[in-house]
Amino acid sequence: MSRIEWTRYNGDDIESVVAMFISGDYPAAERINPSVGDGGIDVLVKTDKTRVYQVKKFTGPLSTSQANQVKKSVDRLCTDPRVKDLQVDEWHLVMPWDATLETKKWVMEYVTGKGLPEPIWDGLTQCDFWASKYPHVVDYYLGGSADRIREMALSIVQGLRLKNIREEDVQSRDVAGFADELKETVAVLSREDPFYSYGIQVEPQFKTPDKEDVRAALTNIKPGVVLSTLMGDGHVSVRVDVYVKNQVALQLNPLKINVVMTAAPESEEATAIQNFRKFGSPMELSNGASGSSAFPGGLGGEFENASVTVLPASDNAEGERELRLVLFDTEDRQIDSLVIHREYTTTGIPTEGQGPRGMESRLTDHNGILEVLLRLDVDEQTSKMATMAHPPHGKLAVDVLPVLRFYQKLKAPNTLTAAPRFGPISDVRQPLMERDGSIADLWVDVAEALNLIQEHTAHRLRFPDLEHVEEKLIREVLRAGALLQGQTLTERMTLVATDHDPTVSDETTTLTMLVPWKIELQEGPVDLGYLAYAFSGSLRERDQELEGGRYDVWGVDGSKVLVRVLSEEEKKALPDIPILGGGS
């Protein structure tokens, strides 16, 4: 390519081009928005080193005014309170002009005199090198290829130039031919577009995409994708994913959408819109949205009476997502803690001349049972917390028990605080609301029982759906849990039948016997060993023929039978006389 005549272009063009050059070298580079004061930084790179770039449009020896502009940029970097803690490893001055030794000397003396490292001058030679390295950036900004790239992208979206192909043409070509054309077109577009790359997936489809298809696509976004569009006609489904090449691309060529949303006053939809505007809350509207979008790749356009689903995305690092919720009693003693992760943090839509009016964070445990919603209202200067627990059915009992125990205590008069997963805990305590704890108590009892039963089986025991499972099964699980905890239960039986034993005296008044113990769960039978039954009573009928064999029938004093789990030592010390039945 021919050498660029930098003097032909204004400062905004040069700064945008240079920002894209730097982001090509460092994809994590950020372009600082000058509209709110750049703090003496045009482009910031924070990787192995912190690099600050100050870009100027000057293409020749610096005048006094231009030299003063350089000095002001250095002064802002050293005095702006927003960047006072920034440790600068490299300071670059970028302009399409190679400085003289005298100019470099005074810049070095001024910059180092302010406590910054020795400056790096990226002049005309460096700018020309970048231009040769990233010709597509130059072509886009300075060569007028923006319209050509948009047309190329639109051709893909509108059918890869194959939209109106005739049937006889299809018969004369094989699938590989179409695939090659698709591959080549997408490769060219991704190479030439300085901001975005594209991925296209085509699959057979038996129905037009609906809301559930879109939701499934949104929840399976690949890393780097900033826009995903799903289209279909009942025969073929086409998914177009747009990948951002670097952070500067989103600043220079952002995704734009204008939406007008309507809803009946005081309706759920109206509340959802209000929370989205103020806090950035997730939102789902079945219809009533109209507007237009300007997306790369020809994916934008106008729409009306559309449904809208807004799902938040989190770019928090893993360490920032992991938190602890810590519970304290009325004497400020720690009584429980739970590792939880931040699913997202959103802010509301900024108002003109002001920042967002609210912020929202959603925290949840690994199993998605406990949900904590935190909201900061800038207008009211208040913060609010709401907690809720989702039914744990279908999840492994051993996994959900710690969460359910925590939720059981998550109520007044206890208090709560959130802290990083590791490190000190803040002194701030969040008061909790009173609530009915009966459902939480039942969840904990069932989970604890299943955890004890789990020790006796390889079946993966899952928490049952308490609203639909038979009540008899829940009673049996709770009974097993109480016995395995070492409790002695008193059960009502007026008559007890045992295998006929001629050696037992008619005068016997107390009986203790071992009984094989099995429980039938949804996952299958579980052998729990033996239970000991003990009662006082008298022999009513000896050697009676009943269904299945001959039995002795005992009357039980007070209809009370004591039941408990025996230790191994106790089992060895007692005769194995199974009890086979009983009745009241």
N, C-alpha and C positions, 0 to 999 in steps of 0.2 A: 504494500500500500504506500501511497505517497505521503511525504511528511506533512504533518498538520500545521496549518497556518493559525497558530493560537491567537494571534491578534484580532482575528475576525469574530471571536466569540466573547459573550459577556461573562461576567463573574459567576452567575448562577449556573450557566452551562459548564464552565470549567470546574466549579466546585462539585457538581453532580458527577461529571466524568471521573474526576480524581477520586471521589468517594467510592465509585464503583470499581476503580482500579485497586484501591486499597482493600476493598471487601473481597476482591478476587484473590488477593494474597492472604487475607485474614477474614474468613467468612463470618466470624463473630464480631466484626467491626460495627460500630454504631455511629450514625451521623447525628450530631447534636442539632436540634432544631433552633435556628437563630431567632425565631419569632418570640421566644421567651427568654432570650439571652443565653448565649452559648458558653459563658464562663471561660472564654478564651480557647474553646475547643471546637473544631469543625468535625473531626472524626476521632473517635476513641476506640482503641483496641486494648482489651484486657485479656491476655492469654498468658504465656509464660512471662511476659513483661507487660507493663502498662505503657502504651505508646500514645502520645498525643500528637495529632496532626493539625496544623493551622494552614489553611489553603488561601492563597491570594491569587488574583487574576493577573498580576503584574507581569509584563512580558519584556521589560527592559530595565535599565538602571533605575534605582529607586529615587523618586523625588523626596523632598522633605516631608510632604504630606503622606506619601506612601510609607516612608520609614516610621513616621509617627503611628500609623495604623498597626504596623508590626509591634511597636512598643506597647500600644494599648491592648493588643491581644495577649501579650505576655503579662501585663499588669492585671488584666481580668483573671487570668489563670491563677495568679498568685494571691488575689484578694477576694475572689468570689467565695462566700461562705459555703456554697453548695458543693464546692470541690476542694475544700480546705484539707480534707483527710486523704486526698488522692496522692498516692506515692508515684510520681512520674519517673519512669526508667529511661524513656526516650522522648525527646521533644523534636518534632519535625516541622520545618518550614517548607511548604510546597508552593512552587510557582513555576510557570514555563519560561524560566530565565536562569541561566547559569551565572551565579554571582562572581564578582571579582574578589580577589583576596582581601581587599580593603573592606568590602561590604560584609564578607564572612566574619572578619575580625570584629567589627563593631557589634554585629548581631551576637557573636559568641560572648563578648564582654557584657553586653546588656542582659542576655539570658542567664548566664552563669552568675552574674551579679545579683539576680533575683532568687538564687538558690536552686535553679533548675539545672539538669545535666547539660553538658555541652551539646548545642543544637546540631541536628542533622539537616543539611540543605538538600532537598529533593528538587533539583532545578529542571531545566529544559531536557537535559540528557535523560534524567530519570522519567520524566513525563513521556518522552518519545519511546523509551524502553517499554513503559507500561502500555502505550498505544499499540506497539507491535505485538505485545503479549496478549492483549485483549482487543483485537480489532472489531469484534462484534459490538463492544461497548461504544467505540468511536463511531461505528457505522450507525448505531441506533440514535445516538445523541447528535452527532455532527454530520452524518451522511444521509439522513432522511430515510432510514430503513424502518422506522416505527410503523408506518402504514403498511408496508410490505409484510412485516411480521404479523400484524393483526389480521391481514387478509389470509395469510398462510394458516394461522391458527383457526380462523373461521372455516376454512375449507375442510379441516379435520372434523370439527364439530358438526358441520352440515353434511357429513357423510363421506369424508375422505375422497371427495371428488367422484364417489361411486354411487351417490344418492339416486341418480336417475339412470343407472345402467340398465341396458336391455337384457332380456332373458337370454337371447342368443349370444350376447357377449359373455354372460356368466358361464354358459356351456362351453365356451371356447377357452376359458381360463380356469386354472385350478386354485385351490385355497392358498397354496404357497405364493401365487402371484399377488393376491390381495394382501397377504401378510407382509410380503416384501415391500409393497407400496406403503402400507401403514407404517412399517418399521422405518423406512427411509424418510417419510414425511415427518414423523415424530422426532427422529434424530436431528433433522435439519432445524426444525422449529426449536427444539430444546437447546441446540448449539447457538442459534442466532439470537434468541431472546435473552437479553442480558439479565433479566430479573427472575424468570421462572423456567422450570422444566416441566414436561408433561408425561403422564402415563395414561394409557388407554387400555381398558379391558372390555372385551366384547363377549357376551355369552348368550345362549338361547334363553328365551323367556316365554312363559306361558300365560302371563298376565301383565297388565300395565303396573309399573311400580306404585306401591301405595305407601302410606305413612310408616308402616312397620318396616318396609324395605329400606326406606330412607333412614329411619332410626338405627337399624342394624348397620347400615353403611357408616353413619356418623360415629357410632361407638367402636368402629374398627379402623380408625384412621391411622395410616402409616406415619412414622416419624418424618417430619419435614413437609407434610401435606398441609397447605393452608386453604385449599378449596377442593371440594369433591362434589361432582355433579352426577346424578343418576338419571338416565333418560331411557325410555322404552316405549314400544308401540304394541306390546303384547306378543311380539315374535322375537325381537332381539333387545337385549339390555346392554346399554353402553354406559360405562362408568369412566369419567375423565377425572383424574387426580392432578392437581397443580401443586408442584413442589417449589418452594422459595429457595433461591440459590444462596442468599445471604440476608442478613438483617437489614442492610442498607436498601435492598430491593423493596422491602415492605414500606420503607420511608419514602423512597423516590417514586414508586409506582404502586401505591396501596390499593387494596381491594375496597371498592366503594359500593354502598347500597343505600338507596333512599326508600324508606318504607313508611306508609301511612297505615296505622292500625286502628280499627274501630271496634267498639264493644259497648254493650248496653251499660248505663250507669249502675254502679254498685254490684255488677256481676262478677263472677269469678275471673272472667277474661279481663275485665277492667282492672281488677286487683293485680292480676299477673302482669299487665302492661305497666302499671304504676311501679311495681316492685322491680321490673326490668329496667325501667328508666332511672330509678333512684339507686338501686343496689346492684344492678347487673344480674339479677336473679335469672335462673333458667326459666324459659317460658315456652308454652305450647298453646297455639291458637288453632282451632279447627278451620277457621276461614276468616275473612274480613280484612285481609292485608292486601295492599296494592302498592305499586311503586316501580322502581327501575334499579338495575344494577349495572355497574361497570367493572367487569371481571376480565382478566387476561384470557387469551385463547378463544375469544368470541363467545364466552359462556354467559355473558350478561344479556340484558334485555329488559323489556317491560313485562309486568305481571299484574293481575288483578284478582280479587276475591280468592287469594291463595291462603293455604294453611302455612303456619310458621312454627318451627321448632328451633329454639335457641338453646344449645348445650354449651356449658362453659368448658374451656380448655385450660389446663394448668401447665405452666412451664417452670414450676418450682423444682429445684434440685431435690434429690432423694432425701438429703438431710433436712431440708426445709419442710418437706412434706410430713416427716415423722414427728409426732408430738406425744406427750403424755397428758392424760387427764388424771388429776390427783384429787382424791376426796379427803376431807377433813371432818372430824366430829366437832361437837360444840366446844370442846376444850382444845381445838386446833391440833389434834393428833391425827397423823396420816392413817387412814383406815383402809385405803385401797388405791390402786392406780391401774391405768389401762393404756397400752400403746395404741395410738390412733393415728390416722394419716389425714392430711388435708387434701381433699379431693380437688378443691379449686378455691381461688380467691378472685372475686370479681369486683369491679367498681361500676357505678352508674354512669349514665351518659353525661359528659361535662356540659354545663350550661355556659352560655356566652359570657366570656370574661371571668369565669370561675371554673374551679375544678369540679370533679364528681361530687354529688351531694350525699353519697352513701357508699358503703362497702359491705360485701357479704362473703363469708367463708363457710364451707360445709366440711365437717369433719366426720369421719366414719371409721369403724373398726374394720379389720381385714375381712370379716364375714358379712359386712353390710347390715348388721343388726342394729347397732346403736348409731343414731344420727344426731349430731349437734350442729345447729345453725346459729352462727354469730352474725349480728348486723350492727353496723355503726351508722348512725344517722347524724350527718354533719349539721343539718338545720336545727335539730333538737338537742344536739350535743349529748346524745345518749347512746349507750350500747346495750343490746338485748341478746339474750341467749335462749334458744328453744331446744329442748331435747325430746326425742321420741325413739321408740324401739319398734322394729319391724318383727313380725312373728318369725321365729327361727326354724320353722319346719323345713325339713329336707336337708338340713345341715348336720354335720357330724356332731354328736352330743359332746364329745371331748373338746371340740373346738369352741363351742358356743358357751360352755359353762362359765369361764372367767368373765365373759362379757355380760352374761345374765346376772351374775353375782354383783358386778359393778353397777348395773342398772338398778338392781334391787335397792342399793344404798343411795342412788342418785335422787335424793329428795330431802326436803327440809326435815330436821334442822341442820343437816350436813351442808358443807360448802364445797365449792369446786374451784380449781385453778387449772390453767393449761400451761405447760412448760415444754421446752425442748426435750427430746427423748433422753438426752444425757445432759448432765450439768445441774446447776442449782435451780431451785424452785422459787418463783416469785412469792412475795408476801401478800399479793392481791388475792382476795377470796371472792368468789361469785356466789351470792345467796341462791338457794334452790327453792323451788315451789313445793308446796304440799301436794300430794297426789295419792290416789288409791293404789296401794301396793299389792292387791290381791293377785292380779294377773302375773306380776313379776315374781311373787312368791311361788305361784304354781309352776312357772317356767323353771325356776331354780330347782324346785323339788323334783320335777321330772328329769331335768338334765343331770342332777346329782345321782339320781337312781340309775339312769342309763349309764353313767360313768362307772358306777360300781358293777353293774351287770357286764359292761364291756370287758372287764378284767377276766371274765369267764368264757369269752367267745371270740372267735376270729371274725365273726360278722361285723361289718362296719355299721354300728347302730346310729341311726339318724333320728333327729328330733321329730316326733309325729305332728301332724296337723291336728291340733286339739279340737278344732271346730268340727272335724269330719270323722275322726277316729272313734271307735266304739268306747264308751265310757268304761266298760269292763276292762279293756286293755290298760287304760290309764290307771285304774285302781290296782291292777295287778303289778304294774311297773312301780307305783309308789309303795306298795306293800313290800316288793322285793328290795327296794332301796332302803326302807326302814329296817328290814331284817339284816341286810348286809352291813348296815351301819352298827349292828350290835344290839338293836332294840329287841325287847321281848314284847310280843304282841299278845293281847287277850282277844280271842275269837269266840264267837257264840256257836256252840254245838250242844244239842240236848242228848243226842245218841251218837255213839262212835262204834263202828264195826271194824274188828281186827281179824286177821287169819286165825282160825281155830287152833288153839294151843292147849292140849290136855294137861300140860304141866302147870298151867296157871291156876292158882287156888281160887275157889269161890269166894274166899274171904278177902281177896285183894281189894284195896281201896284206893291205891294210887298207881298210875301207869306213866311210864316215860318210854317213848319209842322213837326211832329214827324213820324218816320218811324220805324217799327219793324226791328230789325237788327239780322240776323243770318248768320253764316259762316259755310260752309261745309268743314271739314278737313278729312284727311285720317282716323282718329280715330272715326269720327262721327260728327253730327251737334253740333254747339255750339251757344246758345242763348246769345247774347251780350247786349240785352236791346233795346235801341232806339237810332236812329240818328236824328239830326235836319237838315232839308234841308231849305235853305233860298235863295231867288232869287228875282230879279226885272224883271217885264215883263208885259204882257197884255193878256187878255182872247181872245183866237182865236176862239174856238168853245165851245158852251155850250151844255150840255146834249147830247153828242154824244154816239151812241151805238157802243161800241167796244167789242172785245172778252172778255167775262166774266162780262160785266155789262155796266153801263152808266157813262160817264166821262165828265169832263170839261178839255179842252186842252188849255195849256198856252204856249205862246211864251216867250223865255228867252232872256232878253237883254244881248247882248255880248256873249250868249251861256255859261254864267258862273253861276254855282250853288255852294254856299258855304255849306260845310258839316262838322258837328262836333258832338261830344258827348255832350249831355245835362246833367247838374247836376240834382239831384232829385228835387231841388227847382224849376229849370226852367221847368222841365216836368210837375210839378203840376200847373204852371202858364199858360201853353199853352193848347189850345184845341187839342184833339186827332184826327187830321185829317190826316190819312195815305195817303202817296203818293203811287200809285199803279203801275206806269210805266212811261217810258219816252223814248225819242228817239232823234236822231240828224238829 
